[in-house]
Amino acid sequence: MSIETVSLPQLKITRRAADRLRAGHLWMYRSDATLPEEAPRPGSLVQVVDARQAPLGTALFSSTSQIIGRLVSHAAEPISREQYLDELSERIDAAFARRAQDAPMSDATNAQRLLFSEADDTPGIIADRYNDLVLLQLLTQGTAQDDVRAVVVAALRRHLEVDGSTLTIWERPDPKIRELEQLSDPPNEGLLYTNAEDKPNATKFVLNGLNFHYSIAASQKTGAFLDQRLNYAAAAARVKASGKTTRALDVCTYHGGFALHLATVCERVTGVDQSLAALETADWNLSINPELTGRVDWIEADAFELLRAFDIAHNRPDPKNPQLPLDVDTGFDAIVLDPPAFAKSKRAAEGAMRGYKELNLRAMRLLNAGGTLITNSCSHHVSLQDFVATVTAAAADARRRVQILEVRGAAPDHPEVLSHPESVYLKSLILRVS
């Protein structure tokens, strides 16, 4: 039986790019590539070769993104679309097997990231589960296609639709990536599958024993920040162990993840966010956790402006200052800083450092002696070393002695792959401030 030879357009890349692929990275940038005379179709497969025509594998081609190719096979011989789809199904099975081992579901937690793009060897595909809802993102021209949708939906049903359980799968494109990749609308307004009688677009899920609400219409990206799940619990445990649990502040609270966990151990928690819609969801989440012992309130404000005002009111009180939305005379026993990614590119890293230093400086000046600071960065362009250095500089300027209690990252359902540094993005420091 003869094996049909697959012929694909060739994407020639520089030596620098080839070295990255050989080291395990999966991306090729437009600046490192040379296209054939007849450009490949958007989203098609291409054979990747180096400057000497040595084959490096098969990639999904993008006609618009700066990431011109994403490697889906390291085999020297190019693969067909059918082979790619077969391998994709196998890789999804492998991702589920890893989660069963590294991040199993339980009665206390029924939400997790199922597929994490390159980190699960499924480039351009992200899937998050919230109880009986799955949110799918197909992020490239090569994956936002009906044949990929069919494979992913079949795999999700195979693993999640068991024992008569309810399952609904929605595709929710990222607006910025959709524009960048020039993607068309998903079919059926994004509803890819449901075995429910209606078309549910909201659900209640559980993280660490606390209830949260998810709605497609009220969430950023694919929803809650599931990568912080274990950090939520660790923060609450450290604050409880400190014995200082009177007042806590959660800056950039979003849907209240840290705030609600701190409310299990603190007497009073205030969550801050500049998005009213986010705070409305946070308040909804608060309402479905009536067993919380701590009092929780919310402030709609810019993090930088509010912390600056708190700092001045606490350390240099001025009776002429306008009334603040919160009495800060007594300071805080715990503060969480969980801002969005400041550095969207390498060029933005320097500005991001200034932002991180400002927030951490203000927080340290507001913390009572022996208080706990939980400070986070989700910018992959900011290394752990640089983030720690920035927090250290803030401690020096604040004249506070700071001890590192824990250095944490993303939950294991967001795997970190050494050969793909973009997957190593979340840094979470739990600190004692004297």
Protein Blocks (a to p, Z undefined) as FASTA:
>chain_A
ZZdddddddddddfklmmmmmnopabdcfklpccdfbdcdehiacddddfkopafbdcdd
dfkbmblbccfbfbfbacdfklmmmmmmmmmmmmmmmmmmmmccdfkbccdcfbgcjlno
pghiacddehjaccdddfbfklmcfklmmmmmmmmmmmmmgghiacdddddddfklmmmn
opacdehhhpabdcbfblcfbdcddeehiacdddfklcghjbpafklmmmmmmmmmmmmm
nopakbccdehklnommmmmmmmmpmbdcdddfbfklmmmmmmmmmmmmkbmbdcddddd
dfklmmmmmmmmmmmccfkbccdfbdfklopfbdcdddddfblbfklmmmmmmmmmmmmm
mmmmmpcghiacddddfbfklcfklmmmmmmmmmmmnopacddfbdcdddfklccdfklm
klmmbccdddddZZ
